[in-house]
Amino acid sequence: MSEREIPEQYLEGYAEILTEVAATGRRLTRDELVSRRALGEQAAEAGFGLRSLVIAHLEAARGAWPARGTDAADGALAAVQQAVDAFAEGYERAQRLAVRQEEAARREFIDDLLYGRSDLGRLAERAERFGLRLSHEHAVAVARGPVAYEEGDPVPRQVERALIARFGNRSILLTTKDGRLLCIAPGHQQEVLIHFAKQAHAATDGGQVALGRPQPGPGGVVQSYEEALNALEIAERLDMDDPVLRASDLLVYPVLARDRQAMADLVHNTLGPLTEARGGAGPLLDTLTAYFDSGCVAAEAARRLSLSVRALTYRLERIHRLTGADPGDPAHRYMLQTAVIGARLLDWPDAAVA
């Protein structure tokens, strides 16, 4: 059907209304306006464009236009305005309803996708409607900023415009979840997630972005999403301020935290004696953290802690005396560093470790 081929049913009674109005000078009745709105809704639901529908009304008006004088023409023109306005109102109402229904369906799909709550086969079918082919690999990037974001907010719209401007629609799904920005893209298109990370970092005024690993199949999206969330959680616990975190670079931390009891035992047995120090374990734990994070370079660790190298060396010696493990000895370093990571993951010594 071409753009101008509008079925007569959407113009039903229109010519008759114009003819009567031109003859009597009256305005459209309430019932006539209601009928125009109803036809506008029906045309919208049938998928016809508003431009084509308006053109069809104007063509019908030309066919029924009075030739008796200015007064009749003015009345007919007023009737055209009323009729088209009512028709467009109904059309827009149907469009708004369709948009709300589409938004609800999209949100339900995203929730099911990220929580894995739906039948995978049915989920894959629904995904195609939103441009995703779940039989392929997908990866998820998650961005958090200083505030929570919802779809339609300026920040998500800004990031979405930047992605579409560069990549078009290329099977990308951008959304929000629990106040964070999410980007789901095919696993082989890592450039999409990198660009998302760059744009999200800027749009959120320095927010942090985590990239999950590409995962295959309908359940791959939720796996990659959970990896990205875990990366953000680890970064928060370990005070990592990197703008972009890759889950693939942080795999050691979930491994270490998997056996919580074993990790708690390591922390307690290795670092427990630090609690006997004046001022508690906190300053000495910070010393070990800075020392290991700086590659065991005393001068750099001292700079990070705003200490002299001599003061840092004293602290390291104190740790050696209390724990029996020397941070400068390669044989002891791995155990100490692993215990320090465990302490940060378990929030020790602030939280009790059982």
N, C-alpha and C positions, 0 to 999 in steps of 0.2 A: 504494500500500500504506500503510495507516494505521500509526501508531506501535506499536500492540499486535499487529499481524498478523505474527508471527514464524513462518516456516515450521517444520514439525515436524522437519525434518532437523537443526536446531540443538539439538533436545532429545532426539535419538535415544538410547534406552536409559536416559534419566534416571529415568523413573518406575519402571522395573524395578529400578534400583539402589536407589532409596529403599525400595521394598517389601522387597527382600532384606535390606537393612541393618536395617530396622525389625524384621524377623523374627529375625535372627541376632545383631544388636548389633555386627557387625564394622565395620571402617573400610574406606574405598574402597581398592581395589587399585591398584598402580602403573599397570597397563594402563588402568584406569578413569580415573585422573587424566590420563594421557596423552591419552586420547580426549576428555576435557573440554577440555583445552588446545587440541587440534587443532580442535575445533568452535568454540572462541572465536576462533581465528585466522581460520577460514573466515567466521564471521559479521562480523568486522571488515573483512575484504577485500571482503565483499559490501555493505558500507556501512550495516549496521544499527547503531542507537545502543545503547550499553551499557545505558542506563536501560531501554529497551524489552526488552532481552534478559534483564535481571535480573527484571523484572516477569513475563516469560513463565516463567522458572524458578520463581518463587514461586507462580504460578498452578498450574503442574504439580505443585509440592510439595503444595499444598492438596488436589489431586485424589487424590494417592497417600498422603495422610497417614494413619498408622495410628490405629485407634480402640480399641486393646487395653490401653492403660495408659501410665503415666508413663515407664517404662523404654524402651518402644518409641518413644515420642515424642522422648525425649532422643536416642536413637540416630539417628532420622530427622533431627532438627535438626542434629546433628553432621555427618551426611552431606550435608545441604543446604549447610552452611558449606563443607565440603571441595569439593563439586562446583562451587559458584558461585565459590569462590576460584580453583580451577584454570581454570575457564572464563574468568574475568576476567584471569588471568595470561596466557593465550593471546591474549586480545583485546588487552591492552596491548602484548604483544610484537609483534603484527602492526602496531599503531599506531606503535610506535617505529621499526619497519623502514620503514613508509610515510613517516614524518617524515624519516628519514635519506635515503631515496630522493628525496623532494621537495626537501630541502636540496641534495642533489647535483645534481639537475636544475636547480634555481634558480641555483646557483653556475656551472654549465656555461653556462647561458643568459646570465648576466651577463658572464662572460668573453668569450663569442662576441659579445655585443652591443657591448661596449666596445672590442674589438679588431677587430671587423668580419671575423671569420674564417669565418662561416657564410654559406651561400647566403641572399641577402636575402629571397627569397620564403619560404623555410623559417623564417628568423628571425622574420619578421612573424607567421607562424602560431603559433610558440612564444610570441611576446610576448603574444598575447591571453590565454594561460593566466595570465599575471602582471599582467593589467589594462592593458597598453599597446597602443595602436593605432598602429603605426609608420608608417601612411600619413599621419598627422597630424604637425604640428610638435612637437618636444620640446626641452626645455632641461635642462641638467645643472648642478647645484651641487655643488661639492667643498669639503669642510671638512677642515682639518688641525689637529691639536692637539699638545700636548707629548709625547704617546705615541701608539703605533699602536693601532688599534681593530679588533676583529673582530666579526662578527655575533654577537649574543647577549651582548655585553659590556654593562655597565650604561649607558654613555653612548649607544650607538646605540639601546638600548631606550627610554631617557628621551626622546630626540629623536623616535623613532617614535610614542610615546604622545602627545606634544604635537601632532604633525601629525594623527594620527587623531582626537584629541579635537576639533580645530578643523575639519578638512576631510573626515573620514570616509576612505573608501578612494579616492575621486576619481581613479582612474587614476594613483596615485603609487607609485613604487617606491623604497624606501629600502634601501640596502645599504652594504657596505664594500668597499674595494678598495685593496690595498697600504697598509693601515693608515689610510686616510682614509675619512671618511663621504661617501656620495654620495646625492643625491636627484635622481630623474628624474621630471619632471612635464610635462604638456602645455604647449606653448610659450605659449599664451594665458593660462595661469594663473600669472603671475609672482608673485602674492601667496603662492602655495605656497612658491616658492623663497625669497622674502623672509622668510617665517616660519621656514623651515628654517634660513636663515642666522642669524636671531636666536636660535633655540633651540640650534643647534650652537655658536655663539659662546659662549653661556652655559654649556652642558654641558661644553665642552672647556676651561673656565677661560680664556677669551680667545683661543681659536683663530681662525684666519683662514679666511674662506670666499670662494670665487671662483664667479662665475656665468657660465656660458657663454651664448652667444646662442642663441635658438630656431633650430633647423635642421629642414628638412623631410625626410620620407622615412625609410626604414629605416636609411640611413647617417647621418641627422641626429644621432642620439644620440651616436655616436662623435665626430662633428665638434664638438659642443657640449662633450663631455667633454674633448677635447684642448684646446679653447680655455680651459676652466677650469684645467686643469693648467698650461698655458702662462702663464696669469695669475698663478698661485701661484709659478711659477719666476721670472717677471719681478719680482714683488714681493720675492722673496728676494734677487735680485741687486741690486735698487735700494733695498733696505732700506725698503720701504714697509710701514708698520704699520697701514694702514687695515683695520678688521675685515671689511669687505665689499669685494671687488674685482669690478668688472664688466668682462668681456672687451671689451665694446663701447667702454669708456673707455680701453682700453690698446692699441688697434689700431695705433697709431703705432709701438710698440716692435717687434712682429714684422716690420713693414715695414722698419724701420731695420736689423734683424738679418738680414733675408733674404739680403742680399748681404754675407756676412761679410768677403770680401776688400776690398770697397769701404769698409766700416766700419773695418776694420783700418788701411787706408791713411789714412783721415781722422784716426783717433786718433793714429797715428804722426806724421803731418805736422803736425797742429795742436798736439797736447799733448806730443809727444816732447821738445821743448826743456825741459819742466818737470823732466825727470830730472836736469838739470844743476844744479838748485837745491840749496842746502845742506839736508840732510835728505831729499832725494829728491822725487819728484813727489807723494807721498801727501798731505802737508798742503795743498799748493796745489790739488790736485784736490778735496779736502774743502772747501776755501774756495769753489771754483767751484760745487760741488754745493749747498752751503748758500745761496750767493748766488742761484742760479737757483731753488731750491726756495722761497725766501722772496719771490719776485717781484721780485728785484733791489733789495730794500730793505736797505741796508747795516746799519742798526741791528738789524733782525730777524736778518739773517745773523750779525752779530757775537754776538747773544745766543745763537743756536743753537750757536755754536762756543766760547762762553765767552771771547770776546775783546773788547777795546775796539774802538770804531768806528775809531779811528786805526790800530790794529794790522791790522784787516781791510782798511782802505784801502791800507795799505802792501803787504799781500799781493796785492791786485788790481793795484797798480802793478807789482809784481814780475812777475806773470803777463804783463802787457802788455809789459814789457821783454823777457822771455824768448821769448814767442810772436809778438810783433808784433800781437797781436789785443787790442783793448780791450774788456773785459767790459761796460763802461758805454756802449759805442757800439752803437746798434741795428744798424748795418751789419755789425759783427763778432759780435754776440751770438748770432745763430741758429747760425752755424758753431761757435762755442765750445760752446753748449749741446748741440748735436747730438753733438759730439765727446765731451762729458762723459757723455752718455747711453750712447754707444757704449763708452766706457771702462768704465762700470759693467756693461754687458751682457757685455763681453769679459773682465771681471775684470782690467783693466789698472790699474796697472803690475805687479801681483803675478804675473799670467800673461803669458808672452811672446806678443806679437801679431805674427803673420806676415803 
